[in-house]
Amino acid sequence: MAFEDEDRPRKKITHEIGQDLSLLSLEELTERIALLHSEIARLEEAAGKKRASRDAANSIFKS
């Protein structure tokens, strides 16, 4: 039976803000922390690009 479990594709890690964490293992919590750190970095990068685009547009119209 153990071999069958290893052959199954792992469920994609997802996280819902505010969900009950009491049923998650330490490994699952660690995976979710890593997932959220990478998502924060992605959001910060997108915000930086939008900010740069807005600043460039503002500099054109203020000239």
CHARMM internal coordinates of N, CA and C (Angstrom, degrees):
IC EDIT
DIST 1 N 1 CA 1.4444
DIST 1 CA 1 C 1.5310
ANGL 1 N 1 CA 1 C 111.83
DIST 1 C 2 N 1.3110
ANGL 1 CA 1 C 2 N 117.84
DIHE 1 N 1 CA 1 C 2 N -36.20
DIST 2 N 2 CA 1.4570
ANGL 1 C 2 N 2 CA 120.57
DIHE 1 CA 1 C 2 N 2 CA -177.88
DIST 2 CA 2 C 1.5209
ANGL 2 N 2 CA 2 C 111.09
DIHE 1 C 2 N 2 CA 2 C -61.72
DIST 2 C 3 N 1.3373
ANGL 2 CA 2 C 3 N 116.73
DIHE 2 N 2 CA 2 C 3 N -35.63
DIST 3 N 3 CA 1.4579
ANGL 2 C 3 N 3 CA 119.84
DIHE 2 CA 2 C 3 N 3 CA -179.65
DIST 3 CA 3 C 1.5231
ANGL 3 N 3 CA 3 C 111.03
DIHE 2 C 3 N 3 CA 3 C -67.08
DIST 3 C 4 N 1.3120
ANGL 3 CA 3 C 4 N 117.30
DIHE 3 N 3 CA 3 C 4 N -36.08
DIST 4 N 4 CA 1.4571
ANGL 3 C 4 N 4 CA 120.59
DIHE 3 CA 3 C 4 N 4 CA 178.39
DIST 4 CA 4 C 1.5205
ANGL 4 N 4 CA 4 C 111.05
DIHE 3 C 4 N 4 CA 4 C -63.31
DIST 4 C 5 N 1.3240
ANGL 4 CA 4 C 5 N 117.86
DIHE 4 N 4 CA 4 C 5 N -39.70
DIST 5 N 5 CA 1.4557
ANGL 4 C 5 N 5 CA 121.58
DIHE 4 CA 4 C 5 N 5 CA 179.01
DIST 5 CA 5 C 1.5254
ANGL 5 N 5 CA 5 C 111.32
DIHE 4 C 5 N 5 CA 5 C -64.71
DIST 5 C 6 N 1.3301
ANGL 5 CA 5 C 6 N 116.50
DIHE 5 N 5 CA 5 C 6 N -37.72
DIST 6 N 6 CA 1.4597
ANGL 5 C 6 N 6 CA 120.51
DIHE 5 CA 5 C 6 N 6 CA -179.25
DIST 6 CA 6 C 1.5216
ANGL 6 N 6 CA 6 C 111.84
DIHE 5 C 6 N 6 CA 6 C -70.49
DIST 6 C 7 N 1.3220
ANGL 6 CA 6 C 7 N 117.86
DIHE 6 N 6 CA 6 C 7 N -27.83
DIST 7 N 7 CA 1.4560
ANGL 6 C 7 N 7 CA 121.57
DIHE 6 CA 6 C 7 N 7 CA -178.94
DIST 7 CA 7 C 1.5291
ANGL 7 N 7 CA 7 C 112.91
DIHE 6 C 7 N 7 CA 7 C -78.74
DIST 7 C 8 N 1.3019
ANGL 7 CA 7 C 8 N 116.56
DIHE 7 N 7 CA 7 C 8 N -21.67
DIST 8 N 8 CA 1.4588
ANGL 7 C 8 N 8 CA 120.01
DIHE 7 CA 7 C 8 N 8 CA -179.91
DIST 8 CA 8 C 1.5182
ANGL 8 N 8 CA 8 C 110.60
DIHE 7 C 8 N 8 CA 8 C -70.45
DIST 8 C 9 N 1.3283
ANGL 8 CA 8 C 9 N 116.15
DIHE 8 N 8 CA 8 C 9 N 140.66
DIST 9 N 9 CA 1.4758
ANGL 8 C 9 N 9 CA 117.33
DIHE 8 CA 8 C 9 N 9 CA 176.07
DIST 9 CA 9 C 1.5229
ANGL 9 N 9 CA 9 C 109.60
DIHE 8 C 9 N 9 CA 9 C -65.98
DIST 9 C 10 N 1.3239
ANGL 9 CA 9 C 10 N 115.51
DIHE 9 N 9 CA 9 C 10 N 141.69
DIST 10 N 10 CA 1.4620
ANGL 9 C 10 N 10 CA 119.74
DIHE 9 CA 9 C 10 N 10 CA -179.87
DIST 10 CA 10 C 1.5166
ANGL 10 N 10 CA 10 C 109.71
DIHE 9 C 10 N 10 CA 10 C -73.92
DIST 10 C 11 N 1.2991
ANGL 10 CA 10 C 11 N 115.22
DIHE 10 N 10 CA 10 C 11 N 143.35
DIST 11 N 11 CA 1.4528
ANGL 10 C 11 N 11 CA 121.80
DIHE 10 CA 10 C 11 N 11 CA 176.80
DIST 11 CA 11 C 1.5205
ANGL 11 N 11 CA 11 C 108.57
DIHE 10 C 11 N 11 CA 11 C -66.21
DIST 11 C 12 N 1.3319
ANGL 11 CA 11 C 12 N 116.52
DIHE 11 N 11 CA 11 C 12 N 135.88
DIST 12 N 12 CA 1.4546
ANGL 11 C 12 N 12 CA 120.49
DIHE 11 CA 11 C 12 N 12 CA 179.44
DIST 12 CA 12 C 1.5259
ANGL 12 N 12 CA 12 C 109.51
DIHE 11 C 12 N 12 CA 12 C -63.01
DIST 12 C 13 N 1.3170
ANGL 12 CA 12 C 13 N 115.16
DIHE 12 N 12 CA 12 C 13 N 135.71
DIST 13 N 13 CA 1.4566
ANGL 12 C 13 N 13 CA 120.62
DIHE 12 CA 12 C 13 N 13 CA -179.79
DIST 13 CA 13 C 1.5244
ANGL 13 N 13 CA 13 C 108.64
DIHE 12 C 13 N 13 CA 13 C -71.50
DIST 13 C 14 N 1.3008
ANGL 13 CA 13 C 14 N 116.36
DIHE 13 N 13 CA 13 C 14 N 126.74
DIST 14 N 14 CA 1.4617
ANGL 13 C 14 N 14 CA 121.69
DIHE 13 CA 13 C 14 N 14 CA 174.38
DIST 14 CA 14 C 1.5151
ANGL 14 N 14 CA 14 C 107.91
DIHE 13 C 14 N 14 CA 14 C -133.89
DIST 14 C 15 N 1.2901
ANGL 14 CA 14 C 15 N 114.74
DIHE 14 N 14 CA 14 C 15 N 160.78
DIST 15 N 15 CA 1.4593
ANGL 14 C 15 N 15 CA 118.64
DIHE 14 CA 14 C 15 N 15 CA 178.25
DIST 15 CA 15 C 1.5154
ANGL 15 N 15 CA 15 C 108.79
DIHE 14 C 15 N 15 CA 15 C -141.84
DIST 15 C 16 N 1.3111
ANGL 15 CA 15 C 16 N 114.86
DIHE 15 N 15 CA 15 C 16 N 136.21
DIST 16 N 16 CA 1.4540
ANGL 15 C 16 N 16 CA 120.88
DIHE 15 CA 15 C 16 N 16 CA 175.93
DIST 16 CA 16 C 1.5224
ANGL 16 N 16 CA 16 C 107.62
DIHE 15 C 16 N 16 CA 16 C -110.12
DIST 16 C 17 N 1.3101
ANGL 16 CA 16 C 17 N 116.62
DIHE 16 N 16 CA 16 C 17 N 126.10
DIST 17 N 17 CA 1.4535
ANGL 16 C 17 N 17 CA 121.11
DIHE 16 CA 16 C 17 N 17 CA -179.48
DIST 17 CA 17 C 1.5296
ANGL 17 N 17 CA 17 C 109.45
DIHE 16 C 17 N 17 CA 17 C -58.26
DIST 17 C 18 N 1.3120
ANGL 17 CA 17 C 18 N 116.48
DIHE 17 N 17 CA 17 C 18 N 129.49
DIST 18 N 18 CA 1.4531
ANGL 17 C 18 N 18 CA 122.35
DIHE 17 CA 17 C 18 N 18 CA 177.27
DIST 18 CA 18 C 1.5155
ANGL 18 N 18 CA 18 C 115.45
DIHE 17 C 18 N 18 CA 18 C 86.87
DIST 18 C 19 N 1.3353
ANGL 18 CA 18 C 19 N 117.59
DIHE 18 N 18 CA 18 C 19 N 1.20
DIST 19 N 19 CA 1.4594
ANGL 18 C 19 N 19 CA 118.72
DIHE 18 CA 18 C 19 N 19 CA -177.77
DIST 19 CA 19 C 1.5267
ANGL 19 N 19 CA 19 C 111.68
DIHE 18 C 19 N 19 CA 19 C -70.84
DIST 19 C 20 N 1.3253
ANGL 19 CA 19 C 20 N 115.89
DIHE 19 N 19 CA 19 C 20 N 159.10
DIST 20 N 20 CA 1.4640
ANGL 19 C 20 N 20 CA 122.84
DIHE 19 CA 19 C 20 N 20 CA 179.46
DIST 20 CA 20 C 1.5322
ANGL 20 N 20 CA 20 C 108.97
DIHE 19 C 20 N 20 CA 20 C -67.13
DIST 20 C 21 N 1.3083
ANGL 20 CA 20 C 21 N 116.97
DIHE 20 N 20 CA 20 C 21 N 123.48
DIST 21 N 21 CA 1.4670
ANGL 20 C 21 N 21 CA 121.90
DIHE 20 CA 20 C 21 N 21 CA -177.97
DIST 21 CA 21 C 1.5186
ANGL 21 N 21 CA 21 C 113.05
DIHE 20 C 21 N 21 CA 21 C -97.86
DIST 21 C 22 N 1.3114
ANGL 21 CA 21 C 22 N 117.25
DIHE 21 N 21 CA 21 C 22 N -5.79
DIST 22 N 22 CA 1.4590
ANGL 21 C 22 N 22 CA 120.76
DIHE 21 CA 21 C 22 N 22 CA -172.91
DIST 22 CA 22 C 1.5316
ANGL 22 N 22 CA 22 C 113.54
DIHE 21 C 22 N 22 CA 22 C -65.76
DIST 22 C 23 N 1.3067
ANGL 22 CA 22 C 23 N 118.39
DIHE 22 N 22 CA 22 C 23 N -24.28
DIST 23 N 23 CA 1.4628
ANGL 22 C 23 N 23 CA 120.92
DIHE 22 CA 22 C 23 N 23 CA -178.50
DIST 23 CA 23 C 1.5318
ANGL 23 N 23 CA 23 C 113.62
DIHE 22 C 23 N 23 CA 23 C -90.98
DIST 23 C 24 N 1.3335
ANGL 23 CA 23 C 24 N 117.48
DIHE 23 N 23 CA 23 C 24 N -3.08
DIST 24 N 24 CA 1.4612
ANGL 23 C 24 N 24 CA 121.43
DIHE 23 CA 23 C 24 N 24 CA -177.89
DIST 24 CA 24 C 1.5225
ANGL 24 N 24 CA 24 C 110.96
DIHE 23 C 24 N 24 CA 24 C -87.62
DIST 24 C 25 N 1.3259
ANGL 24 CA 24 C 25 N 115.63
DIHE 24 N 24 CA 24 C 25 N 143.51
DIST 25 N 25 CA 1.4636
ANGL 24 C 25 N 25 CA 120.62
DIHE 24 CA 24 C 25 N 25 CA 176.61
DIST 25 CA 25 C 1.5235
ANGL 25 N 25 CA 25 C 109.65
DIHE 24 C 25 N 25 CA 25 C -77.94
DIST 25 C 26 N 1.3147
ANGL 25 CA 25 C 26 N 116.79
DIHE 25 N 25 CA 25 C 26 N 168.30
DIST 26 N 26 CA 1.4629
ANGL 25 C 26 N 26 CA 121.41
DIHE 25 CA 25 C 26 N 26 CA 176.75
DIST 26 CA 26 C 1.5238
ANGL 26 N 26 CA 26 C 110.31
DIHE 25 C 26 N 26 CA 26 C -59.53
DIST 26 C 27 N 1.3342
ANGL 26 CA 26 C 27 N 117.00
DIHE 26 N 26 CA 26 C 27 N -40.86
DIST 27 N 27 CA 1.4683
ANGL 26 C 27 N 27 CA 121.06
DIHE 26 CA 26 C 27 N 27 CA 178.65
DIST 27 CA 27 C 1.5306
ANGL 27 N 27 CA 27 C 110.86
DIHE 26 C 27 N 27 CA 27 C -61.98
DIST 27 C 28 N 1.3151
ANGL 27 CA 27 C 28 N 116.67
DIHE 27 N 27 CA 27 C 28 N -43.56
DIST 28 N 28 CA 1.4635
ANGL 27 C 28 N 28 CA 120.46
DIHE 27 CA 27 C 28 N 28 CA 179.58
DIST 28 CA 28 C 1.5282
ANGL 28 N 28 CA 28 C 110.83
DIHE 27 C 28 N 28 CA 28 C -64.83
DIST 28 C 29 N 1.3142
ANGL 28 CA 28 C 29 N 117.40
DIHE 28 N 28 CA 28 C 29 N -40.53
DIST 29 N 29 CA 1.4643
ANGL 28 C 29 N 29 CA 120.62
DIHE 28 CA 28 C 29 N 29 CA 177.58
DIST 29 CA 29 C 1.5304
ANGL 29 N 29 CA 29 C 110.90
DIHE 28 C 29 N 29 CA 29 C -62.89
DIST 29 C 30 N 1.3364
ANGL 29 CA 29 C 30 N 116.09
DIHE 29 N 29 CA 29 C 30 N -42.93
DIST 30 N 30 CA 1.4655
ANGL 29 C 30 N 30 CA 120.99
DIHE 29 CA 29 C 30 N 30 CA 178.98
DIST 30 CA 30 C 1.5260
ANGL 30 N 30 CA 30 C 110.94
DIHE 29 C 30 N 30 CA 30 C -62.81
DIST 30 C 31 N 1.3291
ANGL 30 CA 30 C 31 N 117.38
DIHE 30 N 30 CA 30 C 31 N -41.94
DIST 31 N 31 CA 1.4643
ANGL 30 C 31 N 31 CA 121.41
DIHE 30 CA 30 C 31 N 31 CA 177.93
DIST 31 CA 31 C 1.5271
ANGL 31 N 31 CA 31 C 110.82
DIHE 30 C 31 N 31 CA 31 C -62.90
DIST 31 C 32 N 1.3085
ANGL 31 CA 31 C 32 N 116.93
DIHE 31 N 31 CA 31 C 32 N -40.69
DIST 32 N 32 CA 1.4636
ANGL 31 C 32 N 32 CA 120.56
DIHE 31 CA 31 C 32 N 32 CA -179.63
DIST 32 CA 32 C 1.5211
ANGL 32 N 32 CA 32 C 111.11
DIHE 31 C 32 N 32 CA 32 C -68.72
DIST 32 C 33 N 1.3248
ANGL 32 CA 32 C 33 N 117.08
DIHE 32 N 32 CA 32 C 33 N -36.77
DIST 33 N 33 CA 1.4623
ANGL 32 C 33 N 33 CA 120.29
DIHE 32 CA 32 C 33 N 33 CA 176.80
DIST 33 CA 33 C 1.5263
ANGL 33 N 33 CA 33 C 109.29
DIHE 32 C 33 N 33 CA 33 C -61.73
DIST 33 C 34 N 1.3279
ANGL 33 CA 33 C 34 N 117.17
DIHE 33 N 33 CA 33 C 34 N -45.88
DIST 34 N 34 CA 1.4666
ANGL 33 C 34 N 34 CA 120.95
DIHE 33 CA 33 C 34 N 34 CA 178.51
DIST 34 CA 34 C 1.5259
ANGL 34 N 34 CA 34 C 110.73
DIHE 33 C 34 N 34 CA 34 C -61.65
DIST 34 C 35 N 1.3183
ANGL 34 CA 34 C 35 N 116.64
DIHE 34 N 34 CA 34 C 35 N -42.49
DIST 35 N 35 CA 1.4655
ANGL 34 C 35 N 35 CA 121.48
DIHE 34 CA 34 C 35 N 35 CA 178.36
DIST 35 CA 35 C 1.5232
ANGL 35 N 35 CA 35 C 110.54
DIHE 34 C 35 N 35 CA 35 C -59.69
DIST 35 C 36 N 1.3231
ANGL 35 CA 35 C 36 N 116.61
DIHE 35 N 35 CA 35 C 36 N -46.04
DIST 36 N 36 CA 1.4583
ANGL 35 C 36 N 36 CA 120.40
DIHE 35 CA 35 C 36 N 36 CA -178.38
DIST 36 CA 36 C 1.5318
ANGL 36 N 36 CA 36 C 111.92
DIHE 35 C 36 N 36 CA 36 C -69.22
DIST 36 C 37 N 1.3327
ANGL 36 CA 36 C 37 N 118.03
DIHE 36 N 36 CA 36 C 37 N -35.75
DIST 37 N 37 CA 1.4692
ANGL 36 C 37 N 37 CA 120.38
DIHE 36 CA 36 C 37 N 37 CA 175.65
DIST 37 CA 37 C 1.5247
ANGL 37 N 37 CA 37 C 110.29
DIHE 36 C 37 N 37 CA 37 C -61.92
DIST 37 C 38 N 1.3245
ANGL 37 CA 37 C 38 N 117.53
DIHE 37 N 37 CA 37 C 38 N -43.63
DIST 38 N 38 CA 1.4620
ANGL 37 C 38 N 38 CA 120.07
DIHE 37 CA 37 C 38 N 38 CA 179.86
DIST 38 CA 38 C 1.5270
ANGL 38 N 38 CA 38 C 110.82
DIHE 37 C 38 N 38 CA 38 C -67.91
DIST 38 C 39 N 1.3136
ANGL 38 CA 38 C 39 N 117.50
DIHE 38 N 38 CA 38 C 39 N -34.86
DIST 39 N 39 CA 1.4617
ANGL 38 C 39 N 39 CA 120.55
DIHE 38 CA 38 C 39 N 39 CA 177.92
DIST 39 CA 39 C 1.5271
ANGL 39 N 39 CA 39 C 110.63
DIHE 38 C 39 N 39 CA 39 C -68.40
DIST 39 C 40 N 1.3288
ANGL 39 CA 39 C 40 N 117.74
DIHE 39 N 39 CA 39 C 40 N -39.04
DIST 40 N 40 CA 1.4636
ANGL 39 C 40 N 40 CA 121.18
DIHE 39 CA 39 C 40 N 40 CA 176.53
DIST 40 CA 40 C 1.5254
ANGL 40 N 40 CA 40 C 109.95
DIHE 39 C 40 N 40 CA 40 C -61.51
DIST 40 C 41 N 1.3242
ANGL 40 CA 40 C 41 N 117.42
DIHE 40 N 40 CA 40 C 41 N -44.12
DIST 41 N 41 CA 1.4668
ANGL 40 C 41 N 41 CA 121.22
DIHE 40 CA 40 C 41 N 41 CA 178.73
DIST 41 CA 41 C 1.5255
ANGL 41 N 41 CA 41 C 110.56
DIHE 40 C 41 N 41 CA 41 C -61.42
DIST 41 C 42 N 1.3209
ANGL 41 CA 41 C 42 N 117.14
DIHE 41 N 41 CA 41 C 42 N -40.86
DIST 42 N 42 CA 1.4641
ANGL 41 C 42 N 42 CA 121.50
DIHE 41 CA 41 C 42 N 42 CA 179.16
DIST 42 CA 42 C 1.5292
ANGL 42 N 42 CA 42 C 110.64
DIHE 41 C 42 N 42 CA 42 C -64.92
DIST 42 C 43 N 1.3262
ANGL 42 CA 42 C 43 N 117.07
DIHE 42 N 42 CA 42 C 43 N -41.90
DIST 43 N 43 CA 1.4610
ANGL 42 C 43 N 43 CA 121.45
DIHE 42 CA 42 C 43 N 43 CA 178.71
DIST 43 CA 43 C 1.5331
ANGL 43 N 43 CA 43 C 111.27
DIHE 42 C 43 N 43 CA 43 C -65.88
DIST 43 C 44 N 1.3316
ANGL 43 CA 43 C 44 N 116.55
DIHE 43 N 43 CA 43 C 44 N -41.48
DIST 44 N 44 CA 1.4659
ANGL 43 C 44 N 44 CA 119.93
DIHE 43 CA 43 C 44 N 44 CA 178.92
DIST 44 CA 44 C 1.5182
ANGL 44 N 44 CA 44 C 111.46
DIHE 43 C 44 N 44 CA 44 C -64.42
DIST 44 C 45 N 1.3385
ANGL 44 CA 44 C 45 N 116.69
DIHE 44 N 44 CA 44 C 45 N -38.18
DIST 45 N 45 CA 1.4600
ANGL 44 C 45 N 45 CA 120.78
DIHE 44 CA 44 C 45 N 45 CA 177.75
DIST 45 CA 45 C 1.5306
ANGL 45 N 45 CA 45 C 110.79
DIHE 44 C 45 N 45 CA 45 C -65.10
DIST 45 C 46 N 1.3132
ANGL 45 CA 45 C 46 N 117.26
DIHE 45 N 45 CA 45 C 46 N -43.75
DIST 46 N 46 CA 1.4658
ANGL 45 C 46 N 46 CA 121.32
DIHE 45 CA 45 C 46 N 46 CA 178.76
DIST 46 CA 46 C 1.5277
ANGL 46 N 46 CA 46 C 110.47
DIHE 45 C 46 N 46 CA 46 C -63.89
DIST 46 C 47 N 1.3328
ANGL 46 CA 46 C 47 N 116.95
DIHE 46 N 46 CA 46 C 47 N -41.36
DIST 47 N 47 CA 1.4618
ANGL 46 C 47 N 47 CA 120.60
DIHE 46 CA 46 C 47 N 47 CA 178.85
DIST 47 CA 47 C 1.5301
ANGL 47 N 47 CA 47 C 110.48
DIHE 46 C 47 N 47 CA 47 C -64.16
DIST 47 C 48 N 1.3183
ANGL 47 CA 47 C 48 N 117.01
DIHE 47 N 47 CA 47 C 48 N -39.94
DIST 48 N 48 CA 1.4607
ANGL 47 C 48 N 48 CA 121.08
DIHE 47 CA 47 C 48 N 48 CA 177.97
DIST 48 CA 48 C 1.5187
ANGL 48 N 48 CA 48 C 112.23
DIHE 47 C 48 N 48 CA 48 C -62.23
DIST 48 C 49 N 1.3299
ANGL 48 CA 48 C 49 N 116.48
DIHE 48 N 48 CA 48 C 49 N -41.39
DIST 49 N 49 CA 1.4662
ANGL 48 C 49 N 49 CA 120.40
DIHE 48 CA 48 C 49 N 49 CA 178.15
DIST 49 CA 49 C 1.5253
ANGL 49 N 49 CA 49 C 110.86
DIHE 48 C 49 N 49 CA 49 C -66.02
DIST 49 C 50 N 1.3179
ANGL 49 CA 49 C 50 N 117.26
DIHE 49 N 49 CA 49 C 50 N -41.91
DIST 50 N 50 CA 1.4660
ANGL 49 C 50 N 50 CA 120.84
DIHE 49 CA 49 C 50 N 50 CA 178.74
DIST 50 CA 50 C 1.5285
ANGL 50 N 50 CA 50 C 110.35
DIHE 49 C 50 N 50 CA 50 C -64.85
DIST 50 C 51 N 1.3297
ANGL 50 CA 50 C 51 N 116.21
DIHE 50 N 50 CA 50 C 51 N -41.24
DIST 51 N 51 CA 1.4579
ANGL 50 C 51 N 51 CA 120.92
DIHE 50 CA 50 C 51 N 51 CA 179.45
DIST 51 CA 51 C 1.5272
ANGL 51 N 51 CA 51 C 110.41
DIHE 50 C 51 N 51 CA 51 C -62.69
DIST 51 C 52 N 1.3382
ANGL 51 CA 51 C 52 N 116.83
DIHE 51 N 51 CA 51 C 52 N -43.73
DIST 52 N 52 CA 1.4594
ANGL 51 C 52 N 52 CA 120.93
DIHE 51 CA 51 C 52 N 52 CA 179.32
DIST 52 CA 52 C 1.5222
ANGL 52 N 52 CA 52 C 110.71
DIHE 51 C 52 N 52 CA 52 C -63.92
DIST 52 C 53 N 1.3173
ANGL 52 CA 52 C 53 N 117.17
DIHE 52 N 52 CA 52 C 53 N -40.28
DIST 53 N 53 CA 1.4624
ANGL 52 C 53 N 53 CA 121.40
DIHE 52 CA 52 C 53 N 53 CA 178.65
DIST 53 CA 53 C 1.5263
ANGL 53 N 53 CA 53 C 110.65
DIHE 52 C 53 N 53 CA 53 C -64.67
DIST 53 C 54 N 1.3230
ANGL 53 CA 53 C 54 N 116.09
DIHE 53 N 53 CA 53 C 54 N -43.84
DIST 54 N 54 CA 1.4728
ANGL 53 C 54 N 54 CA 120.89
DIHE 53 CA 53 C 54 N 54 CA 178.94
DIST 54 CA 54 C 1.5190
ANGL 54 N 54 CA 54 C 110.59
DIHE 53 C 54 N 54 CA 54 C -63.96
DIST 54 C 55 N 1.3282
ANGL 54 CA 54 C 55 N 116.99
DIHE 54 N 54 CA 54 C 55 N -43.61
DIST 55 N 55 CA 1.4625
ANGL 54 C 55 N 55 CA 120.84
DIHE 54 CA 54 C 55 N 55 CA -179.73
DIST 55 CA 55 C 1.5275
ANGL 55 N 55 CA 55 C 111.18
DIHE 54 C 55 N 55 CA 55 C -64.21
DIST 55 C 56 N 1.3309
ANGL 55 CA 55 C 56 N 116.80
DIHE 55 N 55 CA 55 C 56 N -38.48
DIST 56 N 56 CA 1.4638
ANGL 55 C 56 N 56 CA 120.45
DIHE 55 CA 55 C 56 N 56 CA 177.58
DIST 56 CA 56 C 1.5217
ANGL 56 N 56 CA 56 C 110.61
DIHE 55 C 56 N 56 CA 56 C -64.55
DIST 56 C 57 N 1.3326
ANGL 56 CA 56 C 57 N 116.76
DIHE 56 N 56 CA 56 C 57 N -43.11
DIST 57 N 57 CA 1.4576
ANGL 56 C 57 N 57 CA 120.54
DIHE 56 CA 56 C 57 N 57 CA 178.33
DIST 57 CA 57 C 1.5258
ANGL 57 N 57 CA 57 C 110.95
DIHE 56 C 57 N 57 CA 57 C -64.38
DIST 57 C 58 N 1.3228
ANGL 57 CA 57 C 58 N 116.82
DIHE 57 N 57 CA 57 C 58 N -42.63
DIST 58 N 58 CA 1.4634
ANGL 57 C 58 N 58 CA 120.51
DIHE 57 CA 57 C 58 N 58 CA 179.25
DIST 58 CA 58 C 1.5191
ANGL 58 N 58 CA 58 C 111.53
DIHE 57 C 58 N 58 CA 58 C -62.50
DIST 58 C 59 N 1.3227
ANGL 58 CA 58 C 59 N 117.21
DIHE 58 N 58 CA 58 C 59 N -37.30
DIST 59 N 59 CA 1.4732
ANGL 58 C 59 N 59 CA 119.48
DIHE 58 CA 58 C 59 N 59 CA -178.84
DIST 59 CA 59 C 1.5271
ANGL 59 N 59 CA 59 C 111.16
DIHE 58 C 59 N 59 CA 59 C -69.02
DIST 59 C 60 N 1.3214
ANGL 59 CA 59 C 60 N 117.05
DIHE 59 N 59 CA 59 C 60 N -30.42
DIST 60 N 60 CA 1.4743
ANGL 59 C 60 N 60 CA 120.27
DIHE 59 CA 59 C 60 N 60 CA 178.41
DIST 60 CA 60 C 1.5322
ANGL 60 N 60 CA 60 C 109.76
DIHE 59 C 60 N 60 CA 60 C -70.61
DIST 60 C 61 N 1.3110
ANGL 60 CA 60 C 61 N 116.54
DIHE 60 N 60 CA 60 C 61 N -44.84
DIST 61 N 61 CA 1.4536
ANGL 60 C 61 N 61 CA 120.19
DIHE 60 CA 60 C 61 N 61 CA -175.97
DIST 61 CA 61 C 1.5206
ANGL 61 N 61 CA 61 C 113.69
DIHE 60 C 61 N 61 CA 61 C -77.53
DIST 61 C 62 N 1.3240
ANGL 61 CA 61 C 62 N 118.29
DIHE 61 N 61 CA 61 C 62 N -19.18
DIST 62 N 62 CA 1.4620
ANGL 61 C 62 N 62 CA 121.38
DIHE 61 CA 61 C 62 N 62 CA 178.41
DIST 62 CA 62 C 1.5297
ANGL 62 N 62 CA 62 C 112.04
DIHE 61 C 62 N 62 CA 62 C -87.94
DIST 62 C 63 N 1.3364
ANGL 62 CA 62 C 63 N 116.95
DIHE 62 N 62 CA 62 C 63 N -10.78
DIST 63 N 63 CA 1.4630
ANGL 62 C 63 N 63 CA 120.77
DIHE 62 CA 62 C 63 N 63 CA -177.21
DIST 63 CA 63 C 1.5074
ANGL 63 N 63 CA 63 C 112.26
DIHE 62 C 63 N 63 CA 63 C -71.35
END
COOR INIT
IC SEED 1 N 1 CA 1 C
IC BUILD
